[in-house]
Amino acid sequence: MKNTQKIFLFLVAIIVTLIFVPTLCNAQSAPVTTESDLRTAVENAQNNDVIELGASIVLTRPLSVTGKILTIDGKGFTISCIDTNWTPESSNSTLITAGGDGTKLTLKNLTLKDAVKYGVQSYNGAYVILDGVNISNCRYGGVLANAGTVEIKDLNLGKNGQTSNNGIEIARGTELLDSDNVSGLVMNGKLTSTEPDNVIYLATNDNLKEFNVSNTETSEYQLFVSGDKVVVTDENNKVLFSSNSNSNVEVEGETFIPNVTVTVNIMDKQVPVEVKSGTILTKEALENRIDLASLDMSNYKIVGFYTTSEYTTEFDFTDPITTDTTVYAKTEDTTQPKDESPKTGVETPIGLALLVLTGATMGLVALKRKEV
């Protein structure tokens, strides 16, 4: 009996160890609030660790992450720098740099600003994920993909660059000419910018020869190749931003297919709806793109789409739309009162007269029969 109890207690101890030891090992350390604490946390971090900020931090020198899989969660705070302590001409004056193969850095819920050069850099094979990140007022540019890859989940860019705007720069430093790593940009969410120009900038020096763009299956926005440019489109395939032209760079990625316009005639109004060429548009999707309230038609509903203004032939939604197309929306006034009177099957005065005449005739016939 005693041996059984010992075995039972031993098994319980093993189970408790398996449950709690990993939890203790992966326990989140206290949020960092100083530059010194941040550097120590990065230096001591293990793969898949999360470093949380507890206050905004001003760096006196660049912060580098090398050879680690790490997340820095800003919790809404800011990382900036004191530029008087930095040398702008130095090789690395970026606020945060992820460098080297195997390095994967995720920045979340964080603002980067006032950098001497760039806000964040993905260098030579490193992979950087930007999720809930705001970058502004960086002297050279907001983001630098320098023979590394940047994935955009949620990135908002303000004005970056001293003269013209430079949001995301795609480049290749001279020290990386012998590297096999290629710069890449992955869209996995949404990109916004307060500046319309050079949201993506292809470096014009002779070092940059190739560049890759791609999209995840669930991404709200998309990256495409358009000639010698890269374009960013929204969920409706409308071009939001376009990079500069650079014929020296071979960009690998999906080719941009422009939208075609479906013009919806609805009563006396026309509503243009842009869709990507080749799209198989559904009735529900087209109806959702028409805001009746904005057309001062809140009291109407759409009951069908047709190919002519006479509403004789319904529009075929099974064929892909490859050219500009015109459709006609049939509407119904929802404020018209319904006829609640009993239905007799008679809809005209003539019909009613015939009914009365028929009834009278039948009555006369019945009377004649009685007299006989």
Contacts in CASP RR format, 6 or more apart in sequence:
PFRMAT RR
TARGET T0000
AUTHOR 0000-0000-0000
METHOD contacts of the structure
MODEL  1
MKNTQKIFLFLVAIIVTLIFVPTLCNAQSAPVTTESDLRTAVENAQNNDV
IELGASIVLTRPLSVTGKILTIDGKGFTISCIDTNWTPESSNSTLITAGG
DGTKLTLKNLTLKDAVKYGVQSYNGAYVILDGVNISNCRYGGVLANAGTV
EIKDLNLGKNGQTSNNGIEIARGTELLDSDNVSGLVMNGKLTSTEPDNVI
YLATNDNLKEFNVSNTETSEYQLFVSGDKVVVTDENNKVLFSSNSNSNVE
VEGETFIPNVTVTVNIMDKQVPVEVKSGTILTKEALENRIDLASLDMSNY
KIVGFYTTSEYTTEFDFTDPITTDTTVYAKTEDTTQPKDESPKTGVETPI
GLALLVLTGATMGLVALKRKEV
26 49 0 8 1.000
28 50 0 8 1.000
28 52 0 8 1.000
29 41 0 8 1.000
29 51 0 8 1.000
31 52 0 8 1.000
31 53 0 8 1.000
31 54 0 8 1.000
31 55 0 8 1.000
31 75 0 8 1.000
32 38 0 8 1.000
32 41 0 8 1.000
32 51 0 8 1.000
32 52 0 8 1.000
32 53 0 8 1.000
32 54 0 8 1.000
32 57 0 8 1.000
33 53 0 8 1.000
33 54 0 8 1.000
33 55 0 8 1.000
33 57 0 8 1.000
34 55 0 8 1.000
34 57 0 8 1.000
35 57 0 8 1.000
35 58 0 8 1.000
35 59 0 8 1.000
35 60 0 8 1.000
38 51 0 8 1.000
38 53 0 8 1.000
38 57 0 8 1.000
38 63 0 8 1.000
39 63 0 8 1.000
41 51 0 8 1.000
42 51 0 8 1.000
42 63 0 8 1.000
42 65 0 8 1.000
42 68 0 8 1.000
42 70 0 8 1.000
42 72 0 8 1.000
45 51 0 8 1.000
45 68 0 8 1.000
45 70 0 8 1.000
46 68 0 8 1.000
47 68 0 8 1.000
47 69 0 8 1.000
47 70 0 8 1.000
48 69 0 8 1.000
48 70 0 8 1.000
48 71 0 8 1.000
49 70 0 8 1.000
49 71 0 8 1.000
50 70 0 8 1.000
50 71 0 8 1.000
50 72 0 8 1.000
50 73 0 8 1.000
51 70 0 8 1.000
51 71 0 8 1.000
51 72 0 8 1.000
51 73 0 8 1.000
52 73 0 8 1.000
52 74 0 8 1.000
52 75 0 8 1.000
53 72 0 8 1.000
53 73 0 8 1.000
53 74 0 8 1.000
53 75 0 8 1.000
53 76 0 8 1.000
53 77 0 8 1.000
53 79 0 8 1.000
53 110 0 8 1.000
54 74 0 8 1.000
54 75 0 8 1.000
54 77 0 8 1.000
55 77 0 8 1.000
56 77 0 8 1.000
56 78 0 8 1.000
56 79 0 8 1.000
56 80 0 8 1.000
57 77 0 8 1.000
57 78 0 8 1.000
57 79 0 8 1.000
57 80 0 8 1.000
58 79 0 8 1.000
58 80 0 8 1.000
58 81 0 8 1.000
58 82 0 8 1.000
59 79 0 8 1.000
59 80 0 8 1.000
59 81 0 8 1.000
59 82 0 8 1.000
59 95 0 8 1.000
60 81 0 8 1.000
60 82 0 8 1.000
60 85 0 8 1.000
60 86 0 8 1.000
61 85 0 8 1.000
61 86 0 8 1.000
62 86 0 8 1.000
62 92 0 8 1.000
62 93 0 8 1.000
62 94 0 8 1.000
62 95 0 8 1.000
62 96 0 8 1.000
62 97 0 8 1.000
63 79 0 8 1.000
63 95 0 8 1.000
63 96 0 8 1.000
63 97 0 8 1.000
64 92 0 8 1.000
64 96 0 8 1.000
64 97 0 8 1.000
64 98 0 8 1.000
64 99 0 8 1.000
65 96 0 8 1.000
65 97 0 8 1.000
65 98 0 8 1.000
65 99 0 8 1.000
65 103 0 8 1.000
65 105 0 8 1.000
65 126 0 8 1.000
66 98 0 8 1.000
66 99 0 8 1.000
66 100 0 8 1.000
66 103 0 8 1.000
67 99 0 8 1.000
67 100 0 8 1.000
67 102 0 8 1.000
67 103 0 8 1.000
68 103 0 8 1.000
68 104 0 8 1.000
68 105 0 8 1.000
69 102 0 8 1.000
69 103 0 8 1.000
69 104 0 8 1.000
70 104 0 8 1.000
70 105 0 8 1.000
70 106 0 8 1.000
71 105 0 8 1.000
71 106 0 8 1.000
71 107 0 8 1.000
71 108 0 8 1.000
72 96 0 8 1.000
72 105 0 8 1.000
72 106 0 8 1.000
72 107 0 8 1.000
72 108 0 8 1.000
72 110 0 8 1.000
73 108 0 8 1.000
73 109 0 8 1.000
73 110 0 8 1.000
74 107 0 8 1.000
74 108 0 8 1.000
74 109 0 8 1.000
74 110 0 8 1.000
75 109 0 8 1.000
76 109 0 8 1.000
76 110 0 8 1.000
76 111 0 8 1.000
77 110 0 8 1.000
77 111 0 8 1.000
78 110 0 8 1.000
78 111 0 8 1.000
78 112 0 8 1.000
78 113 0 8 1.000
79 95 0 8 1.000
79 96 0 8 1.000
79 110 0 8 1.000
79 111 0 8 1.000
79 112 0 8 1.000
80 95 0 8 1.000
80 112 0 8 1.000
80 113 0 8 1.000
80 114 0 8 1.000
80 115 0 8 1.000
81 95 0 8 1.000
81 114 0 8 1.000
81 115 0 8 1.000
81 116 0 8 1.000
83 114 0 8 1.000
83 116 0 8 1.000
83 139 0 8 1.000
86 93 0 8 1.000
86 116 0 8 1.000
87 93 0 8 1.000
87 116 0 8 1.000
88 116 0 8 1.000
88 117 0 8 1.000
88 139 0 8 1.000
91 175 0 8 1.000
92 117 0 8 1.000
92 121 0 8 1.000
93 115 0 8 1.000
93 116 0 8 1.000
93 117 0 8 1.000
93 118 0 8 1.000
94 115 0 8 1.000
94 117 0 8 1.000
94 118 0 8 1.000
94 119 0 8 1.000
94 120 0 8 1.000
94 121 0 8 1.000
94 144 0 8 1.000
95 112 0 8 1.000
95 115 0 8 1.000
95 118 0 8 1.000
95 119 0 8 1.000
95 120 0 8 1.000
95 138 0 8 1.000
96 105 0 8 1.000
96 107 0 8 1.000
96 112 0 8 1.000
96 119 0 8 1.000
96 120 0 8 1.000
96 121 0 8 1.000
97 120 0 8 1.000
97 121 0 8 1.000
97 123 0 8 1.000
97 126 0 8 1.000
98 104 0 8 1.000
98 105 0 8 1.000
98 120 0 8 1.000
98 121 0 8 1.000
98 122 0 8 1.000
98 123 0 8 1.000
98 126 0 8 1.000
98 127 0 8 1.000
98 128 0 8 1.000
99 121 0 8 1.000
99 122 0 8 1.000
99 123 0 8 1.000
99 124 0 8 1.000
99 125 0 8 1.000
99 126 0 8 1.000
100 123 0 8 1.000
100 124 0 8 1.000
100 125 0 8 1.000
100 126 0 8 1.000
101 124 0 8 1.000
101 125 0 8 1.000
101 126 0 8 1.000
101 181 0 8 1.000
102 125 0 8 1.000
102 126 0 8 1.000
102 127 0 8 1.000
103 125 0 8 1.000
103 126 0 8 1.000
103 127 0 8 1.000
104 126 0 8 1.000
104 127 0 8 1.000
104 128 0 8 1.000
104 129 0 8 1.000
105 122 0 8 1.000
105 126 0 8 1.000
105 127 0 8 1.000
105 128 0 8 1.000
105 129 0 8 1.000
106 128 0 8 1.000
106 129 0 8 1.000
106 131 0 8 1.000
107 120 0 8 1.000
107 128 0 8 1.000
107 129 0 8 1.000
107 130 0 8 1.000
107 131 0 8 1.000
107 133 0 8 1.000
108 131 0 8 1.000
108 132 0 8 1.000
108 133 0 8 1.000
109 131 0 8 1.000
109 132 0 8 1.000
109 133 0 8 1.000
110 132 0 8 1.000
110 133 0 8 1.000
110 134 0 8 1.000
111 133 0 8 1.000
111 134 0 8 1.000
111 135 0 8 1.000
111 136 0 8 1.000
112 119 0 8 1.000
112 120 0 8 1.000
112 133 0 8 1.000
112 134 0 8 1.000
112 135 0 8 1.000
112 136 0 8 1.000
112 138 0 8 1.000
112 142 0 8 1.000
113 119 0 8 1.000
113 134 0 8 1.000
113 135 0 8 1.000
113 136 0 8 1.000
113 137 0 8 1.000
113 138 0 8 1.000
114 137 0 8 1.000
114 138 0 8 1.000
115 137 0 8 1.000
115 138 0 8 1.000
115 139 0 8 1.000
115 140 0 8 1.000
115 141 0 8 1.000
115 142 0 8 1.000
116 139 0 8 1.000
116 140 0 8 1.000
117 138 0 8 1.000
117 139 0 8 1.000
117 140 0 8 1.000
117 141 0 8 1.000
117 144 0 8 1.000
118 138 0 8 1.000
118 140 0 8 1.000
118 141 0 8 1.000
118 142 0 8 1.000
118 143 0 8 1.000
118 144 0 8 1.000
118 169 0 8 1.000
119 135 0 8 1.000
119 138 0 8 1.000
119 141 0 8 1.000
119 142 0 8 1.000
119 143 0 8 1.000
119 144 0 8 1.000
119 160 0 8 1.000
120 128 0 8 1.000
120 130 0 8 1.000
120 133 0 8 1.000
120 135 0 8 1.000
120 142 0 8 1.000
120 143 0 8 1.000
120 144 0 8 1.000
121 128 0 8 1.000
121 143 0 8 1.000
121 144 0 8 1.000
121 145 0 8 1.000
121 146 0 8 1.000
122 128 0 8 1.000
122 143 0 8 1.000
122 144 0 8 1.000
122 145 0 8 1.000
122 146 0 8 1.000
122 148 0 8 1.000
122 149 0 8 1.000
122 150 0 8 1.000
123 144 0 8 1.000
123 146 0 8 1.000
123 147 0 8 1.000
123 148 0 8 1.000
124 146 0 8 1.000
124 147 0 8 1.000
124 148 0 8 1.000
124 176 0 8 1.000
124 179 0 8 1.000
124 181 0 8 1.000
125 147 0 8 1.000
125 148 0 8 1.000
125 149 0 8 1.000
125 179 0 8 1.000
125 181 0 8 1.000
126 148 0 8 1.000
126 149 0 8 1.000
127 148 0 8 1.000
127 149 0 8 1.000
127 151 0 8 1.000
128 143 0 8 1.000
128 148 0 8 1.000
128 149 0 8 1.000
128 150 0 8 1.000
128 151 0 8 1.000
129 151 0 8 1.000
129 153 0 8 1.000
130 143 0 8 1.000
130 150 0 8 1.000
130 151 0 8 1.000
130 152 0 8 1.000
130 153 0 8 1.000
130 154 0 8 1.000
130 155 0 8 1.000
131 153 0 8 1.000
131 154 0 8 1.000
132 153 0 8 1.000
132 154 0 8 1.000
132 155 0 8 1.000
132 156 0 8 1.000
133 154 0 8 1.000
133 155 0 8 1.000
133 156 0 8 1.000
134 156 0 8 1.000
134 157 0 8 1.000
134 158 0 8 1.000
135 142 0 8 1.000
135 143 0 8 1.000
135 155 0 8 1.000
135 156 0 8 1.000
135 157 0 8 1.000
135 158 0 8 1.000
135 160 0 8 1.000
135 167 0 8 1.000
136 142 0 8 1.000
136 157 0 8 1.000
136 158 0 8 1.000
136 159 0 8 1.000
136 160 0 8 1.000
136 194 0 8 1.000
137 158 0 8 1.000
137 159 0 8 1.000
137 160 0 8 1.000
138 160 0 8 1.000
138 161 0 8 1.000
139 161 0 8 1.000
139 162 0 8 1.000
140 160 0 8 1.000
140 161 0 8 1.000
140 162 0 8 1.000
140 166 0 8 1.000
140 169 0 8 1.000
141 160 0 8 1.000
141 161 0 8 1.000
141 166 0 8 1.000
141 167 0 8 1.000
141 169 0 8 1.000
142 157 0 8 1.000
142 160 0 8 1.000
142 161 0 8 1.000
142 166 0 8 1.000
142 167 0 8 1.000
142 168 0 8 1.000
142 169 0 8 1.000
143 150 0 8 1.000
143 155 0 8 1.000
143 157 0 8 1.000
143 167 0 8 1.000
143 168 0 8 1.000
143 169 0 8 1.000
144 168 0 8 1.000
144 169 0 8 1.000
144 171 0 8 1.000
145 168 0 8 1.000
145 169 0 8 1.000
145 170 0 8 1.000
145 171 0 8 1.000
145 183 0 8 1.000
145 184 0 8 1.000
145 185 0 8 1.000
146 171 0 8 1.000
146 172 0 8 1.000
146 173 0 8 1.000
146 176 0 8 1.000
146 183 0 8 1.000
147 172 0 8 1.000
147 173 0 8 1.000
147 176 0 8 1.000
147 179 0 8 1.000
147 181 0 8 1.000
147 182 0 8 1.000
147 183 0 8 1.000
148 181 0 8 1.000
148 182 0 8 1.000
148 183 0 8 1.000
148 184 0 8 1.000
149 183 0 8 1.000
149 184 0 8 1.000
149 185 0 8 1.000
149 186 0 8 1.000
150 168 0 8 1.000
150 184 0 8 1.000
150 185 0 8 1.000
150 186 0 8 1.000
151 186 0 8 1.000
151 187 0 8 1.000
151 188 0 8 1.000
152 185 0 8 1.000
152 186 0 8 1.000
152 187 0 8 1.000
152 188 0 8 1.000
152 189 0 8 1.000
152 190 0 8 1.000
152 191 0 8 1.000
152 221 0 8 1.000
153 188 0 8 1.000
153 189 0 8 1.000
153 190 0 8 1.000
154 189 0 8 1.000
154 190 0 8 1.000
155 190 0 8 1.000
155 191 0 8 1.000
155 192 0 8 1.000
156 191 0 8 1.000
156 192 0 8 1.000
156 193 0 8 1.000
156 194 0 8 1.000
157 167 0 8 1.000
157 168 0 8 1.000
157 191 0 8 1.000
157 192 0 8 1.000
157 193 0 8 1.000
157 194 0 8 1.000
157 195 0 8 1.000
157 199 0 8 1.000
158 167 0 8 1.000
158 193 0 8 1.000
158 194 0 8 1.000
158 195 0 8 1.000
159 165 0 8 1.000
159 194 0 8 1.000
159 195 0 8 1.000
160 166 0 8 1.000
160 167 0 8 1.000
160 195 0 8 1.000
161 167 0 8 1.000
164 197 0 8 1.000
164 198 0 8 1.000
165 195 0 8 1.000
165 197 0 8 1.000
165 198 0 8 1.000
165 199 0 8 1.000
166 198 0 8 1.000
166 201 0 8 1.000
167 193 0 8 1.000
167 195 0 8 1.000
167 198 0 8 1.000
167 199 0 8 1.000
167 200 0 8 1.000
167 201 0 8 1.000
168 185 0 8 1.000
168 199 0 8 1.000
168 200 0 8 1.000
168 201 0 8 1.000
169 201 0 8 1.000
169 203 0 8 1.000
170 183 0 8 1.000
170 184 0 8 1.000
170 185 0 8 1.000
170 200 0 8 1.000
170 201 0 8 1.000
170 202 0 8 1.000
170 203 0 8 1.000
170 208 0 8 1.000
170 211 0 8 1.000
170 249 0 8 1.000
171 183 0 8 1.000
171 203 0 8 1.000
171 205 0 8 1.000
171 207 0 8 1.000
171 208 0 8 1.000
172 183 0 8 1.000
172 203 0 8 1.000
172 207 0 8 1.000
172 208 0 8 1.000
172 209 0 8 1.000
173 207 0 8 1.000
174 207 0 8 1.000
176 207 0 8 1.000
177 207 0 8 1.000
182 210 0 8 1.000
182 211 0 8 1.000
182 212 0 8 1.000
183 208 0 8 1.000
183 210 0 8 1.000
183 211 0 8 1.000
183 212 0 8 1.000
184 211 0 8 1.000
184 212 0 8 1.000
184 213 0 8 1.000
184 214 0 8 1.000
185 200 0 8 1.000
185 211 0 8 1.000
185 212 0 8 1.000
185 213 0 8 1.000
185 214 0 8 1.000
185 223 0 8 1.000
185 230 0 8 1.000
186 213 0 8 1.000
186 214 0 8 1.000
186 215 0 8 1.000
186 216 0 8 1.000
186 223 0 8 1.000
187 213 0 8 1.000
187 214 0 8 1.000
187 215 0 8 1.000
187 216 0 8 1.000
187 219 0 8 1.000
187 221 0 8 1.000
187 222 0 8 1.000
187 223 0 8 1.000
187 232 0 8 1.000
188 215 0 8 1.000
188 216 0 8 1.000
188 218 0 8 1.000
188 219 0 8 1.000
189 216 0 8 1.000
189 218 0 8 1.000
189 219 0 8 1.000
189 220 0 8 1.000
189 221 0 8 1.000
190 220 0 8 1.000
190 221 0 8 1.000
191 199 0 8 1.000
191 221 0 8 1.000
191 232 0 8 1.000
191 240 0 8 1.000
191 241 0 8 1.000
193 199 0 8 1.000
193 241 0 8 1.000
196 241 0 8 1.000
198 243 0 8 1.000
198 244 0 8 1.000
199 232 0 8 1.000
199 241 0 8 1.000
199 243 0 8 1.000
200 230 0 8 1.000
200 232 0 8 1.000
200 241 0 8 1.000
200 243 0 8 1.000
201 243 0 8 1.000
201 244 0 8 1.000
202 208 0 8 1.000
202 211 0 8 1.000
202 230 0 8 1.000
202 243 0 8 1.000
202 244 0 8 1.000
202 246 0 8 1.000
202 249 0 8 1.000
202 251 0 8 1.000
203 246 0 8 1.000
204 244 0 8 1.000
204 246 0 8 1.000
204 248 0 8 1.000
206 248 0 8 1.000
208 246 0 8 1.000
208 248 0 8 1.000
208 249 0 8 1.000
209 248 0 8 1.000
209 249 0 8 1.000
209 250 0 8 1.000
210 249 0 8 1.000
210 250 0 8 1.000
210 251 0 8 1.000
210 252 0 8 1.000
211 230 0 8 1.000
211 249 0 8 1.000
211 250 0 8 1.000
211 251 0 8 1.000
211 252 0 8 1.000
212 251 0 8 1.000
212 252 0 8 1.000
212 253 0 8 1.000
213 223 0 8 1.000
213 224 0 8 1.000
213 225 0 8 1.000
213 230 0 8 1.000
213 251 0 8 1.000
213 252 0 8 1.000
213 253 0 8 1.000
213 254 0 8 1.000
214 223 0 8 1.000
214 253 0 8 1.000
214 254 0 8 1.000
215 222 0 8 1.000
215 223 0 8 1.000
215 254 0 8 1.000
220 234 0 8 1.000
220 235 0 8 1.000
221 232 0 8 1.000
221 233 0 8 1.000
221 234 0 8 1.000
221 235 0 8 1.000
221 240 0 8 1.000
222 232 0 8 1.000
222 233 0 8 1.000
222 237 0 8 1.000
222 254 0 8 1.000
223 230 0 8 1.000
223 231 0 8 1.000
223 232 0 8 1.000
223 253 0 8 1.000
223 254 0 8 1.000
224 230 0 8 1.000
224 231 0 8 1.000
224 233 0 8 1.000
224 253 0 8 1.000
224 254 0 8 1.000
224 255 0 8 1.000
224 256 0 8 1.000
224 257 0 8 1.000
225 231 0 8 1.000
225 251 0 8 1.000
225 252 0 8 1.000
225 253 0 8 1.000
225 254 0 8 1.000
225 255 0 8 1.000
225 256 0 8 1.000
226 242 0 8 1.000
226 255 0 8 1.000
226 256 0 8 1.000
228 245 0 8 1.000
228 246 0 8 1.000
228 247 0 8 1.000
228 249 0 8 1.000
228 251 0 8 1.000
229 242 0 8 1.000
229 243 0 8 1.000
229 244 0 8 1.000
229 245 0 8 1.000
229 246 0 8 1.000
230 242 0 8 1.000
230 243 0 8 1.000
230 251 0 8 1.000
231 239 0 8 1.000
231 240 0 8 1.000
231 241 0 8 1.000
231 242 0 8 1.000
231 243 0 8 1.000
231 256 0 8 1.000
232 239 0 8 1.000
232 240 0 8 1.000
232 241 0 8 1.000
232 242 0 8 1.000
233 239 0 8 1.000
233 240 0 8 1.000
233 256 0 8 1.000
234 240 0 8 1.000
236 259 0 8 1.000
236 274 0 8 1.000
236 275 0 8 1.000
237 257 0 8 1.000
237 259 0 8 1.000
237 274 0 8 1.000
237 275 0 8 1.000
237 276 0 8 1.000
238 259 0 8 1.000
238 274 0 8 1.000
239 256 0 8 1.000
257 276 0 8 1.000
257 277 0 8 1.000
257 278 0 8 1.000
258 276 0 8 1.000
258 277 0 8 1.000
259 274 0 8 1.000
259 275 0 8 1.000
259 276 0 8 1.000
259 277 0 8 1.000
260 274 0 8 1.000
260 275 0 8 1.000
260 276 0 8 1.000
260 277 0 8 1.000
260 278 0 8 1.000
260 321 0 8 1.000
260 322 0 8 1.000
260 323 0 8 1.000
260 324 0 8 1.000
260 325 0 8 1.000
261 272 0 8 1.000
261 273 0 8 1.000
261 274 0 8 1.000
261 324 0 8 1.000
261 325 0 8 1.000
262 272 0 8 1.000
262 273 0 8 1.000
262 274 0 8 1.000
262 275 0 8 1.000
262 281 0 8 1.000
262 286 0 8 1.000
262 321 0 8 1.000
262 324 0 8 1.000
262 325 0 8 1.000
262 326 0 8 1.000
262 327 0 8 1.000
263 270 0 8 1.000
263 271 0 8 1.000
263 272 0 8 1.000
263 273 0 8 1.000
263 324 0 8 1.000
263 325 0 8 1.000
263 326 0 8 1.000
263 327 0 8 1.000
264 270 0 8 1.000
264 271 0 8 1.000
264 272 0 8 1.000
264 273 0 8 1.000
264 286 0 8 1.000
264 290 0 8 1.000
264 305 0 8 1.000
264 327 0 8 1.000
264 328 0 8 1.000
264 329 0 8 1.000
265 309 0 8 1.000
265 326 0 8 1.000
265 327 0 8 1.000
265 328 0 8 1.000
265 329 0 8 1.000
266 290 0 8 1.000
266 295 0 8 1.000
266 297 0 8 1.000
266 302 0 8 1.000
266 328 0 8 1.000
266 329 0 8 1.000
266 331 0 8 1.000
267 297 0 8 1.000
267 300 0 8 1.000
267 331 0 8 1.000
269 295 0 8 1.000
269 297 0 8 1.000
271 289 0 8 1.000
271 290 0 8 1.000
271 295 0 8 1.000
273 286 0 8 1.000
273 289 0 8 1.000
273 290 0 8 1.000
275 281 0 8 1.000
275 321 0 8 1.000
277 321 0 8 1.000
277 322 0 8 1.000
277 323 0 8 1.000
278 320 0 8 1.000
278 321 0 8 1.000
278 322 0 8 1.000
279 320 0 8 1.000
279 321 0 8 1.000
280 317 0 8 1.000
280 318 0 8 1.000
280 319 0 8 1.000
280 320 0 8 1.000
280 321 0 8 1.000
281 317 0 8 1.000
281 321 0 8 1.000
282 317 0 8 1.000
283 304 0 8 1.000
283 305 0 8 1.000
283 317 0 8 1.000
286 305 0 8 1.000
286 317 0 8 1.000
286 327 0 8 1.000
287 302 0 8 1.000
290 302 0 8 1.000
290 329 0 8 1.000
292 298 0 8 1.000
292 300 0 8 1.000
292 301 0 8 1.000
292 302 0 8 1.000
297 331 0 8 1.000
299 333 0 8 1.000
299 334 0 8 1.000
299 335 0 8 1.000
300 331 0 8 1.000
300 332 0 8 1.000
300 333 0 8 1.000
300 334 0 8 1.000
301 331 0 8 1.000
301 332 0 8 1.000
301 334 0 8 1.000
302 329 0 8 1.000
302 330 0 8 1.000
302 331 0 8 1.000
303 330 0 8 1.000
303 331 0 8 1.000
303 332 0 8 1.000
304 311 0 8 1.000
304 314 0 8 1.000
304 315 0 8 1.000
304 329 0 8 1.000
304 330 0 8 1.000
305 314 0 8 1.000
305 315 0 8 1.000
305 317 0 8 1.000
305 327 0 8 1.000
305 328 0 8 1.000
305 329 0 8 1.000
305 330 0 8 1.000
306 312 0 8 1.000
306 313 0 8 1.000
306 314 0 8 1.000
306 315 0 8 1.000
306 327 0 8 1.000
306 328 0 8 1.000
306 329 0 8 1.000
306 330 0 8 1.000
307 313 0 8 1.000
307 314 0 8 1.000
307 315 0 8 1.000
307 327 0 8 1.000
307 328 0 8 1.000
308 328 0 8 1.000
309 328 0 8 1.000
311 328 0 8 1.000
311 330 0 8 1.000
315 327 0 8 1.000
344 355 0 8 1.000
346 352 0 8 1.000
346 355 0 8 1.000
END
